[in-house]
Amino acid sequence: MAAVVRLTEGNVTAEPGSEASCSVRIRNAGPVVDRFAVELVGAARGWTDVEPSVVSLLPGAEDQVVLTFRPPRSSAVGAGSMPFGVKVRSSEDPESSRVEEGELTVQPFTDLGAELIPRTSRGSRTGRHELVVDNNGNHPLTVEIHAADPDRLLDFRIAPALLDLAPGTATFIKLRAQPTRRFLRGDNRTLPFQAFVTAPDVEATTADGAMLQHALLPKSTMKAVALALAVVTALVVLWFTVLKPQVHSEATKAVQQQSAQLSAEANSAKQHAAEAQAQASRAARSAQQAGASPSGGASPTPSGARGAAAGTLENSDSKTAIDFRITTSVAPGRPGSFTTASHDQPKKTVLWITDMVLQNPQGDTGTLQVRRGRIVLFEFGLANFRDLDYHFVQPLRFTRTDRVTLAVDCQNPGATKCTPSAYLDGQLVKG
């Protein structure tokens, strides 16, 4: 291609949220009038203007194209060096093109955010909070967490107190506030405090919180104890004044009735025995008169049938613990285009998911969905987390037709693939 391309500045520095520019000189070294198309290649293409994008030059003529870089103030564009190229194509010779390379340096910026969840905790001994720290800047930060209250009425436990924050991530830190003094009875007390997030050469970020301290024996407990004592006293009085005499009277009456019944049964038995003895005497006399001694016959032995009741055993589906991992590798595409990956679930089974851990180790950007078949259960921005775990009180149910699925819409700059994954744990039972 008969064109000469030259960058006026090979190294350009830009502040996020502002703009920087450089020029490209293009000269037509060919013998005919030519039309040249100019475009930028590289990760900065989405936020760079090329003006003009097409130039027409006579033989030997030269013109200038201005490149204006506008890096967004976002964690999606990291701080540091970013190579770019200026591609020039000739309309007279479309098969050939010329690329002039340069380097853009994006300056770092810091944007820290902090929030306590819940803002006010309640308890008599310990108040439990989570501190959410957001690194909305474009470079990693090492931060330290501590907390303090103005009256020094609280002790704090923070885990972890020192951590590294990747750009574009939110990190959850456990914070426990414990009163230095407790009280047995009385009104609730509000103890305010502040959590501080500090980093080198950065102004501290604060989050306001409070603990509502309860008495060890709240008013409701004292009322319940008094009511219980009153009920016990009433029951004791009722027993000695009403129930115990009535029970004694009923017991005496029952014993008398049973004694009378036993006496009647004894008299009846004596009468039957006397009748049997008289019959035996008459039989003996009859035998003597007949000249034969009485003979006894063997009494028949009753026989009883014996049967066994057949019992049935209930069969229930046995549950089997299962854990597995779903991985993805998705190239950047148009916004809203999702690529899916599913767990291969056996036929005639039901999968109950109790725990789920989502991972985004390389800090991809885009959208991640957790689906049941085609139904979206959860949707996350990949730029908002590196590791995220869920533990379900009511497990999630999946079948082979409505299986657990990850859907990824990758919006990484350039050609870097998104690789989020999910670890799932639960029970696989027969359907």
C-alpha positions as CSV (number, residue, x, y, z in Angstrom):
1,M,0.0,0.0,0.0
2,A,1.4,3.4,-1.0
3,A,0.7,5.2,2.3
4,V,3.0,6.5,5.0
5,V,1.5,6.5,8.5
6,R,3.1,8.1,11.5
7,L,2.0,8.7,15.2
8,T,2.9,12.1,16.5
9,E,3.0,10.6,20.1
10,G,3.8,7.0,20.7
11,N,2.9,7.1,24.5
12,V,-0.3,8.8,25.7
13,T,-1.5,9.2,29.3
14,A,-5.1,9.6,30.2
15,E,-7.0,10.1,33.5
16,P,-10.2,8.0,34.0
17,G,-13.2,10.2,33.4
18,S,-11.3,12.7,31.3
19,E,-9.8,12.6,27.8
20,A,-6.4,12.7,26.0
21,S,-5.6,12.8,22.4
22,C,-2.8,12.3,19.8
23,S,-2.5,12.7,16.1
24,V,-1.8,10.3,13.2
25,R,-0.2,11.7,10.0
26,I,-1.1,9.9,6.8
27,R,0.6,10.7,3.4
28,N,-0.4,9.3,0.0
29,A,2.8,8.0,-1.5
30,G,1.0,6.5,-4.5
31,P,0.6,7.8,-8.0
32,V,-3.2,8.1,-7.9
33,V,-5.9,9.8,-5.7
34,D,-6.6,7.4,-2.9
35,R,-9.2,7.1,-0.1
36,F,-7.9,5.8,3.3
37,A,-10.1,4.4,6.1
38,V,-8.7,4.8,9.6
39,E,-9.8,2.7,12.7
40,L,-8.4,1.9,16.1
41,V,-7.7,-1.6,17.2
42,G,-7.2,-2.8,20.8
43,A,-9.1,-2.7,24.1
44,A,-9.5,1.1,24.0
45,R,-11.6,0.9,20.8
46,G,-14.9,1.2,22.7
47,W,-14.2,4.6,24.2
48,T,-11.9,6.2,21.6
49,D,-13.0,8.6,18.8
50,V,-11.2,8.7,15.4
51,E,-11.8,12.0,13.6
52,P,-12.0,11.9,10.6
53,S,-12.4,8.2,10.1
54,V,-11.9,8.5,6.3
55,V,-9.5,10.8,4.4
56,S,-9.0,11.3,0.6
57,L,-5.6,12.4,-0.5
58,L,-4.0,13.4,-3.8
59,P,-0.7,11.9,-4.7
60,G,2.0,13.2,-2.4
61,A,-0.7,14.9,-0.2
62,E,-0.7,14.5,3.6
63,D,-3.5,14.9,6.2
64,Q,-4.0,14.5,10.0
65,V,-6.4,12.2,12.0
66,V,-7.0,12.9,15.7
67,L,-7.4,10.1,18.2
68,T,-9.3,11.1,21.4
69,F,-9.2,8.6,24.3
70,R,-11.9,8.8,26.9
71,P,-11.3,6.0,29.5
72,P,-14.4,5.7,31.8
73,R,-14.1,6.2,35.5
74,S,-14.9,2.5,36.2
75,S,-13.3,-0.6,37.6
76,A,-13.9,-2.3,34.3
77,V,-10.9,-0.4,32.8
78,G,-7.8,-1.3,34.9
79,A,-5.0,1.1,35.6
80,G,-1.7,0.6,33.7
81,S,-0.4,0.4,30.2
82,M,-2.7,-0.6,27.3
83,P,-1.3,-1.1,23.8
84,F,-3.3,0.1,20.8
85,G,-2.9,0.2,17.0
86,V,-4.0,2.6,14.2
87,K,-5.1,0.6,11.2
88,V,-5.1,2.4,7.8
89,R,-6.7,0.7,4.7
90,S,-6.5,2.0,1.1
91,S,-9.6,1.8,-1.1
92,E,-7.3,1.4,-4.1
93,D,-5.5,-1.6,-2.5
94,P,-8.1,-3.1,0.0
95,E,-6.1,-6.3,0.5
96,S,-3.3,-4.5,2.2
97,S,-3.3,-2.3,5.2
98,R,-0.8,-0.5,7.5
99,V,-0.9,-0.5,11.3
100,E,1.0,2.0,13.5
101,E,1.3,0.9,17.1
102,G,1.2,3.1,20.3
103,E,0.7,2.7,24.0
104,L,-1.9,4.3,26.3
105,T,-1.3,4.6,30.1
106,V,-4.5,4.8,32.2
107,Q,-3.9,6.5,35.5
108,P,-5.2,4.8,38.7
109,F,-8.0,6.2,40.8
110,T,-9.4,5.1,44.2
111,D,-13.1,4.8,45.1
112,L,-13.9,2.9,48.4
113,G,-17.3,2.3,49.8
114,A,-18.4,0.8,53.1
115,E,-21.8,-0.2,54.6
116,L,-22.8,-2.0,57.8
117,I,-25.6,-4.7,57.5
118,P,-27.6,-4.4,59.6
119,R,-26.9,-0.8,60.6
120,T,-28.4,-1.5,64.1
121,S,-28.0,-4.9,65.9
122,R,-29.8,-6.1,69.0
123,G,-28.8,-8.3,71.9
124,S,-27.8,-8.4,75.5
125,R,-24.3,-9.8,75.0
126,T,-23.2,-9.5,71.3
127,G,-24.3,-7.5,68.3
128,R,-23.6,-9.1,64.9
129,H,-22.9,-7.1,61.8
130,E,-21.4,-7.6,58.3
131,L,-19.3,-4.8,56.9
132,V,-19.5,-4.6,53.1
133,V,-16.4,-3.0,51.5
134,D,-16.6,-2.1,47.8
135,N,-13.5,-1.4,45.7
136,N,-15.0,0.7,42.9
137,G,-11.5,1.9,41.8
138,N,-9.4,0.5,38.9
139,H,-6.5,-0.9,40.8
140,P,-6.1,-3.4,43.7
141,L,-6.0,-2.1,47.3
142,T,-4.8,-3.5,50.7
143,V,-7.1,-2.2,53.4
144,E,-7.3,-2.4,57.2
145,I,-10.5,-2.6,59.1
146,H,-11.1,-1.3,62.7
147,A,-14.0,0.1,64.7
148,A,-14.4,2.5,67.6
149,D,-17.2,4.0,69.7
150,P,-17.0,7.5,71.3
151,D,-17.7,6.3,74.9
152,R,-15.5,3.2,74.8
153,L,-18.5,1.0,75.8
154,L,-17.9,-1.6,73.2
155,D,-15.3,-4.2,72.3
156,F,-15.0,-5.3,68.6
157,R,-14.1,-8.5,66.9
158,I,-13.3,-8.2,63.2
159,A,-12.5,-11.1,60.8
160,P,-10.5,-10.5,58.7
161,A,-9.1,-7.2,59.8
162,L,-6.6,-6.9,56.9
163,L,-7.5,-7.9,53.3
164,D,-6.7,-7.4,49.7
165,L,-9.4,-6.0,47.4
166,A,-9.5,-6.6,43.7
167,P,-11.0,-3.8,41.6
168,G,-14.7,-4.0,41.0
169,T,-15.4,-6.4,44.0
170,A,-17.5,-6.3,47.1
171,T,-16.1,-8.1,50.2
172,F,-18.0,-9.1,53.3
173,I,-16.3,-8.9,56.8
174,K,-17.8,-10.2,60.0
175,L,-17.9,-7.6,62.8
176,R,-19.1,-8.3,66.3
177,A,-19.8,-5.6,68.9
178,Q,-19.7,-6.7,72.6
179,P,-20.7,-4.3,75.4
180,T,-18.0,-4.0,78.1
181,R,-20.8,-3.8,80.8
182,R,-24.0,-5.7,81.0
183,F,-27.1,-5.0,83.2
184,L,-29.7,-7.3,84.6
185,R,-32.8,-5.1,84.4
186,G,-33.8,-1.8,82.9
187,D,-34.5,0.0,79.6
188,N,-32.6,-0.7,76.4
189,R,-29.4,1.3,75.6
190,T,-28.3,2.5,72.2
191,L,-24.5,2.3,71.7
192,P,-23.3,4.0,68.5
193,F,-20.0,3.2,66.8
194,Q,-18.1,3.7,63.5
195,A,-16.3,1.2,61.3
196,F,-13.2,2.5,59.5
197,V,-11.7,1.3,56.2
198,T,-8.1,2.6,55.7
199,A,-5.6,2.2,52.9
200,P,-2.1,3.7,52.3
201,D,-2.3,7.3,50.9
202,V,-6.1,7.2,50.8
203,E,-8.6,9.0,53.0
204,A,-10.4,6.6,55.4
205,T,-13.9,5.5,54.6
206,T,-16.4,5.2,57.4
207,A,-19.7,3.3,58.1
208,D,-22.0,4.3,61.0
209,G,-23.6,1.6,63.1
210,A,-25.1,1.0,66.5
211,M,-25.9,-1.8,69.0
212,L,-29.2,-1.8,70.9
213,Q,-28.3,-3.4,74.2
214,H,-31.0,-5.3,76.0
215,A,-31.2,-6.2,79.7
216,L,-30.2,-9.8,80.7
217,L,-33.7,-10.1,82.2
218,P,-36.1,-8.2,80.0
219,K,-39.5,-7.0,81.3
220,S,-41.4,-9.7,79.4
221,T,-39.3,-12.4,81.3
222,M,-40.2,-10.9,84.7
223,K,-43.9,-10.8,83.8
224,A,-43.7,-14.4,82.6
225,V,-42.1,-15.5,85.9
226,A,-44.7,-13.7,88.0
227,L,-47.5,-15.3,85.9
228,A,-46.0,-18.8,86.3
229,L,-45.7,-18.4,90.1
230,A,-49.3,-17.3,90.3
231,V,-50.5,-20.3,88.2
232,V,-48.4,-22.7,90.4
233,T,-49.9,-21.2,93.6
234,A,-53.4,-21.5,92.2
235,L,-52.8,-25.2,91.3
236,V,-51.5,-26.0,94.8
237,V,-54.5,-24.4,96.5
238,L,-56.9,-26.2,94.1
239,W,-55.2,-29.6,94.9
240,F,-55.4,-29.3,98.6
241,T,-58.9,-27.8,98.8
242,V,-60.8,-29.5,96.0
243,L,-59.0,-32.2,94.1
244,K,-57.3,-34.2,96.9
245,P,-60.5,-34.7,99.0
246,Q,-62.4,-35.7,95.9
247,V,-59.8,-38.2,94.8
248,H,-59.7,-39.7,98.3
249,S,-63.5,-40.1,98.3
250,E,-63.6,-41.6,94.8
251,A,-60.8,-44.1,95.8
252,T,-62.6,-45.2,98.9
253,K,-65.8,-45.8,96.9
254,A,-63.9,-47.8,94.3
255,V,-62.3,-50.0,97.0
256,Q,-65.7,-50.7,98.6
257,Q,-67.3,-51.6,95.3
258,Q,-64.4,-54.0,94.4
259,S,-64.6,-55.7,97.9
260,A,-68.3,-56.2,97.5
261,Q,-67.8,-57.7,94.0
262,L,-65.1,-60.1,95.3
263,S,-67.4,-61.2,98.2
264,A,-70.2,-62.0,95.8
265,E,-67.9,-64.0,93.5
266,A,-66.6,-66.0,96.5
267,N,-70.1,-66.9,97.7
268,S,-71.0,-68.0,94.1
269,A,-67.9,-70.2,93.9
270,K,-68.8,-71.9,97.3
271,Q,-72.3,-72.7,96.0
272,H,-71.1,-74.2,92.8
273,A,-68.6,-76.4,94.7
274,A,-71.4,-77.7,97.0
275,E,-73.5,-78.6,94.0
276,A,-70.6,-80.4,92.3
277,Q,-69.9,-82.5,95.5
278,A,-73.6,-83.5,95.7
279,Q,-73.6,-84.6,92.1
280,A,-70.5,-86.7,92.7
281,S,-72.1,-88.5,95.7
282,R,-75.2,-89.4,93.7
283,A,-73.0,-90.8,90.8
284,A,-71.0,-93.0,93.3
285,R,-74.2,-94.5,94.7
286,S,-75.5,-95.3,91.2
287,A,-72.3,-97.0,90.3
288,Q,-72.4,-99.3,93.4
289,Q,-75.9,-100.3,92.6
290,A,-74.9,-101.2,89.0
291,G,-71.9,-103.2,90.3
292,A,-69.4,-101.2,88.4
293,S,-66.9,-98.7,89.6
294,P,-67.1,-95.3,88.1
295,S,-64.8,-94.6,85.3
296,G,-63.5,-91.3,84.2
297,G,-63.2,-90.2,80.7
298,A,-60.6,-88.2,79.2
299,S,-61.5,-84.6,78.6
300,P,-61.0,-83.5,75.0
301,T,-58.0,-81.4,74.4
302,P,-59.0,-78.2,72.6
303,S,-56.9,-77.5,69.6
304,G,-56.4,-74.0,68.3
305,A,-55.4,-72.8,64.9
306,R,-52.3,-70.7,64.8
307,G,-51.9,-67.9,62.2
308,A,-49.3,-65.3,61.6
309,A,-50.2,-61.8,60.4
310,A,-48.0,-60.9,57.5
311,G,-46.6,-57.4,57.9
312,T,-45.5,-55.0,55.1
313,L,-42.3,-53.1,55.0
314,E,-42.4,-49.5,53.7
315,N,-39.7,-48.7,51.2
316,S,-38.6,-45.1,51.1
317,D,-36.1,-43.5,48.6
318,S,-32.6,-43.3,50.1
319,K,-30.9,-39.9,49.9
320,T,-27.3,-39.7,48.6
321,A,-25.0,-36.8,49.3
322,I,-23.6,-35.2,46.2
323,D,-21.4,-32.3,45.3
324,F,-20.1,-31.2,41.9
325,R,-18.7,-28.2,39.9
326,I,-20.0,-26.5,36.8
327,T,-17.4,-24.6,34.8
328,T,-17.7,-22.2,31.9
329,S,-15.4,-20.7,29.2
330,V,-17.3,-18.0,27.2
331,A,-15.9,-15.6,24.6
332,P,-17.1,-12.0,24.7
333,G,-20.2,-11.4,22.6
334,R,-23.1,-9.1,22.0
335,P,-24.8,-7.8,25.2
336,G,-27.7,-10.1,26.2
337,S,-26.3,-13.2,24.4
338,F,-26.0,-16.0,27.0
339,T,-24.0,-19.2,26.8
340,T,-25.1,-22.1,29.1
341,A,-23.5,-25.0,30.9
342,S,-25.6,-27.6,32.8
343,H,-25.1,-30.5,35.2
344,D,-25.8,-33.9,33.6
345,Q,-28.4,-35.2,36.1
346,P,-29.4,-39.0,35.9
347,K,-32.9,-40.0,34.9
348,K,-35.7,-40.4,37.4
349,T,-33.9,-38.4,40.1
350,V,-34.5,-35.2,42.1
351,L,-31.6,-33.0,43.0
352,W,-31.9,-30.9,46.2
353,I,-29.2,-28.1,46.4
354,T,-28.5,-26.9,49.9
355,D,-25.2,-25.0,49.4
356,M,-23.9,-23.0,46.4
357,V,-20.5,-21.2,45.9
358,L,-20.0,-18.9,42.9
359,Q,-16.5,-18.1,41.8
360,N,-15.1,-15.4,39.4
361,P,-11.3,-15.8,40.0
362,Q,-10.1,-13.5,37.2
363,G,-12.6,-10.7,37.8
364,D,-14.6,-11.0,34.5
365,T,-17.2,-8.5,33.5
366,G,-20.7,-9.4,32.3
367,T,-23.7,-11.2,33.7
368,L,-24.1,-14.7,35.4
369,Q,-27.4,-16.4,35.8
370,V,-28.3,-19.5,37.8
371,R,-31.3,-21.2,36.2
372,R,-33.7,-24.1,36.7
373,G,-34.1,-25.2,33.1
374,R,-35.1,-21.9,31.4
375,I,-36.3,-20.2,34.6
376,V,-33.8,-17.6,36.0
377,L,-33.4,-18.1,39.8
378,F,-30.5,-15.7,40.4
379,E,-28.7,-13.1,38.4
380,F,-25.3,-11.5,39.3
381,G,-23.0,-8.9,37.8
382,L,-19.6,-10.6,37.3
383,A,-17.8,-7.4,38.2
384,N,-19.5,-7.3,41.7
385,F,-17.8,-10.5,43.1
386,R,-14.9,-12.9,43.2
387,D,-16.3,-15.5,45.6
388,L,-20.0,-15.6,46.7
389,D,-21.6,-18.4,48.8
390,Y,-25.2,-19.2,49.6
391,H,-26.7,-21.7,52.1
392,F,-30.4,-22.4,51.7
393,V,-32.7,-23.2,54.6
394,Q,-35.2,-24.4,52.0
395,P,-33.2,-26.5,49.4
396,L,-33.6,-25.8,45.7
397,R,-35.2,-28.6,43.7
398,F,-34.1,-29.7,40.2
399,T,-35.1,-32.5,37.9
400,R,-33.5,-33.9,34.7
401,T,-35.9,-31.8,32.5
402,D,-35.4,-28.7,34.7
403,R,-31.8,-29.1,35.5
404,V,-29.4,-26.7,37.2
405,T,-27.8,-24.4,34.6
406,L,-25.2,-21.6,34.5
407,A,-25.8,-18.9,31.8
408,V,-23.0,-16.4,31.0
409,D,-23.1,-13.1,29.1
410,C,-19.4,-12.2,28.7
411,Q,-18.5,-8.6,28.3
412,N,-14.8,-8.7,28.8
413,P,-12.8,-6.1,26.8
414,G,-10.8,-7.6,24.0
415,A,-10.9,-11.4,23.4
416,T,-10.4,-12.6,27.0
417,K,-12.9,-15.4,27.8
418,C,-15.1,-15.3,30.9
419,T,-14.5,-18.3,33.2
420,P,-17.0,-18.1,36.1
421,S,-17.9,-21.4,37.9
422,A,-20.2,-22.8,40.5
423,Y,-19.7,-25.4,43.3
424,L,-22.9,-27.1,44.4
425,D,-23.7,-29.4,47.3
426,G,-26.8,-31.3,48.2
427,Q,-28.8,-34.6,48.0
428,L,-29.6,-36.7,44.9
429,V,-32.7,-38.9,45.6
430,K,-34.8,-41.2,43.5
431,G,-37.7,-39.4,41.7
